[in-house]
Amino acid sequence: MKIFFRKFLYIVFMMLIISLISFLAIHLAPNSFFASGELNPNITKESIEHLKKIYGLDKPLLYQYLSWIWAMIHLDFGVSFASGKMVKDEILSRIGITLIMNFISMVFVFLLALYFGIKSAIKRDSFLDRGVKQFALVSYAMPSFYLALLLILFFSVYLKWFPISGLHSIEPKSGIEWYIDYAWHLVLPIFVMVFGGVGTLSMYIRSLTLEILKSDYIFFAKSRGIEEKIVFKRFILPNLYPPIVTILGLSLPGMIGGSVILESIFSINGMGLLFFQSAMSRDYPVIMGILIISTFLTLFGNIVADLILLKLNPHFAKAS
């Protein structure tokens, strides 16, 4: 119970600190949504002042921050400057596709990296090992936007196998065809996300596996004649799970940040595209709402990782 209480206080404290820093950084940035000529070239100074008064931007920063914190406690992130809609509704309407894309890609990244990382370590210096290392190098060095453009050019423009952008075809679908069309539009974006993440994680798992294979308990297990399958299941995998779980927990906030470029390229109306559009138009309420959600995902990911580690290793509770 003490662990949960400490984690709760940690979340509250970090949310306040990060929200304060983000709030000040955004409001101290040059220009604004209501800058003369950006919203409307014919807008008057009186109209700008009136709009600022409506949105409470004429108040001191401290008052704006405290009002925003109070509203945030009630899950009210304000009204979007650009669309006039509630920020909460804007986020809820777009967060689903971003979570779906990133969850699917995370599952594929985990399974592929676990398989190739362990295989590469067990068969060290083999053809497979060299191939995995070369692939990891390309995966790490390849910019996601460049790979996305290459895939669009080859598979969408030349071969016409996949759609160029969006989530649905121009011709409306119904029934099972709607879901097939929806999934077909996500193939290229998810492939880019998997390609960019599996290389680094594979090399990390390979490095961990090599360290485990050098340990004394693996040596004694093999010397006692225990089969390799049992050694792998009882000694290698249990020692790989804790660091991998930690990494996956910390990767939750990347669901939004990592989707900005891809959703912009593939014209997918998700959180990433919303964040990009809001940043370009300096839509403060939407930016702050997305930043708070990213912060919460980061802290939530840490707690989920800790709980899973606690389940895998009860002694972890004493270290916490």
N, C-alpha and C positions, 0 to 999 in steps of 0.2 A: 504493500500500500504506500509506503514511503517513496518508492521509486516513481509511482504514478504521480504523487503529489509534487515531487521534485521536477518531473518532466513537465507538468502543467505550469508550474511557476517559471520554468525555463522558457516555455513557449510564449507565455504572456510577456515576459521581460524582453525577449528577442523581437517579438512582434512590435512592441513599442519603440525599441531602439531603431529597428530597420525602417519602420514607418516614418519616424521623425527624420532620419537621414534622407529617405526618398522624397519626403514632402519638401524639405528644404532645397534639395538638389534640383527638383523640378521647378519650383517657384523662383529660384535664383538664376535659372537658365535664361539666356538672352531671348528676346521676342516672346510672344504669347499668342494664344488663339485670337485674342481681341485686338492684336496690333493693327494699326491703321493700314489698310491696303491689303491685308492678308485675308480677312473675312469677306470684305467687300470693298472694292476700290472707291466706291461712292459713299461709304459710311461716314457719318459725322462723328466728331469727338463726343458730342452730347449723347448720341446713340450708344457709343462704346461705354461711356460712363454709366448709362442706364442699364446696359447688359451686365456690367460688372456688379452693379448694385443688386440686380436680380439674383445673380449667382453667388453673392456674398464675397466677391473678390475685392471689394473696397474696404473690407475690414482688415485689421492687423493680422500678420501671419500667425501669431500665437492663437488668436481667436479662431482663425480659419482651421488651424490644426486641431484644436480642442473640439470644435464643432464637428469636424470630420471624424475624429476618433469616436465621439459619442454616437454619431450616425452609424459608423462602422460596427460598433458593438451591437446595434440593432439590425445588422446586415443591410444597411442602406448606404450604398456607395455613391449616391448622388445621381445627377442627371448629366448625360453626355452633352458636351457643347455642340458637337457636330450634328448628331442625329436628333437630339431632344428627347431621346428615350432614356429609361432608367438604366444605369450602368449594370445593375444586377441582371436585368433582362437581356442586355446585349451579351454579357458574358455567358449566361446560361444557354443562350441560343447558339453559341459557337464552341463552347468548351467540349461538347460531346465528341465531335469529329476529331479534335486534337487528342483527346484521351484515347479514343479508339485506335488511331494511327500509331500513337506512341506505345500503347499497351501491346499491340500486335508486334510491332518492331522489337520491343523489349523482350518478348517471349522468344522470337526467332534469334535475336542476338545472344540471349542467354544459352539457348540450346546449342546453337552452332559453335559459339565460343567455348562452351564446356566440352563439346565433343572434340573439336580440332585442337584445343589447347592441351587436353589430356593426351590425345593420340600423338601430338607433336612431341610432348615431353617423354612419353614412354618409348617412342621410336626416334630418339634423339640422333641428329646428324643423318637421318635417312632422307630419301627423296620427298616423303611427305612433310618432314620437318622443315626442309628447305623451302618447299612450296608454301607452307603456312607462314613462314617468316617473310617471304617475298610478298605474299598477299597482304599480310599485316602492314608492311611498309607502304604498299600502294593505298590501302584503305586509310591509313593515317594521313598520307600526304595528299590524297585527292580531295579537293574542295567539293563540298556537297552541291553547291550551285552549278559548278562546271559539269559534274557528273549528271546532274538533272537535265541540263541543257543537251548533253550528248545523247542521253536516253530519249529525250523528246525528239531530237533531230533524227535519230536512227529508227526507233521503234514506232514513233507517231507520225513523222512527216514522210520518211522514205517507205517503211514497211506498212504503215497504217494499221498496226496491230492494236495499239492502245490509243485512247483519247489524249489529246494534247493537254487539256486542263479541265477544271471543274469536277463536279461529283456526279453529274447526270448527263445523259445524252440530250441532244436537242429534241429528238422525238420522245415523247413521254412513254415510260414503261409502266407496267402494272404487274401485280402478283410477284412470282418468283423472279421474273425478268428484271424487276426493279432492283432487287438485292444483288443479282448477278451484275447488272450494269453498275451499281454502286461499288461493288467490290473490284470490278475491272478498272474503274477510275483510280483506285487506290494502289494498284499494283506497283506502278513506277515510283510514287512517293515513298511507299514503305520499303521498296528495294533500296532506294538511296539511303534511307535511314538505317537499314540493316547493314548495308555495305560500309557505311561510315563508322559504325559502332563495333562490329564483330572483330575487326582486326586488332584493335588495342586490347579489348577484353581477352581475346585468344592468347596474346602474348603474356598478359598478366597471369592468366590461369596456367600457361605453360611454365612460367617462372615459379609460381607457387608449387606446381606439381613436381618440378625438379628438386626444389628444396625438401619437399616431403619425401621423395624417393631417396634422398641422401640421409634421412633420419635413421636413428638406431632401431626404432621399433619396426620399421619396414625391413631392415636387415635381419633382425631376429625372427620376424614373421616368415620371411623367405627361407631362413636357415632351418626352421622347424618343418618345412615342407608344405606350408599352407598354399593352396592354389592361388594363382594370380587373380582370379575373379573375386575370391573372398578377400584378398588383400586390398584389392581396388575398392570393394564395397564397404569394408569395415574400417579401413585405415586411411585411404586416400580421399574419398569423397567427403567423409565427415570433417576432415581438416580443411577442405576447400570451401565448404559452405559459408563459414563465418565471414571471411573477407569478401566473398562474392555478394553475400546478402547486404553487407555494408555499402558496397559500391552501387548495387541496384537501388538501395534506399536513397542514396544521395543523388541518383540520376532522375528522381521524380521531378525536380524543378526544371530540368532540361527539357521536359515535355513541351513547355511553352516557349522557352528561349530557343531551343533547337528547331522549332517549327516555323520561325519567322521567315526564313529565307525560302524554305520549300513551299510553304503555303502561298507565298507571294508568287513564286515561279509557276506553280501549278494552279493558281487561282482558286484555292480552297478556302472557303469562308470559315476559318477556325480562329483560335485564340492568337496564333502567331500573326496572321494577317491583320487581325483587329489591333494587336499591339503596334504593328508597323504603321498602320493608318493613323492610329491615335498619336503616335510619336511624331509623325510628319505634320499633323495638324495641331499638335500641342494640346490635345484634348485631355486636360489634367485629371478629371474624375476617372476616365477609363484607364489611363496609365496607372494611376494609384491603385485602382481596383485590381488590375492584373498583377501589379507588383506585390500587393498583399496576398493574393492567391498563390503566387510563386513562393513567397516567403512561407506561407502556411504549408505548402507542399514540401518544401525543404525540411521544415521542422517535423512535419508529420512523417516524412520518409525516415528521418532519424529515429523516431519513436518506434515505427513499425519494424525497422531493422533491429533495434534493441530488443523488442519483444520476441522476434524470431530467433535472435541469438540466445535469448534467455531460455527459449524452448529447446534449442539445440544443445545448449550448455548451461545448466542451472547455476554453475559457479560464476557465471557472468554477472549475476545479481550482486555478488559480493564486491566485484570490481566496480560496479556502478555506484 
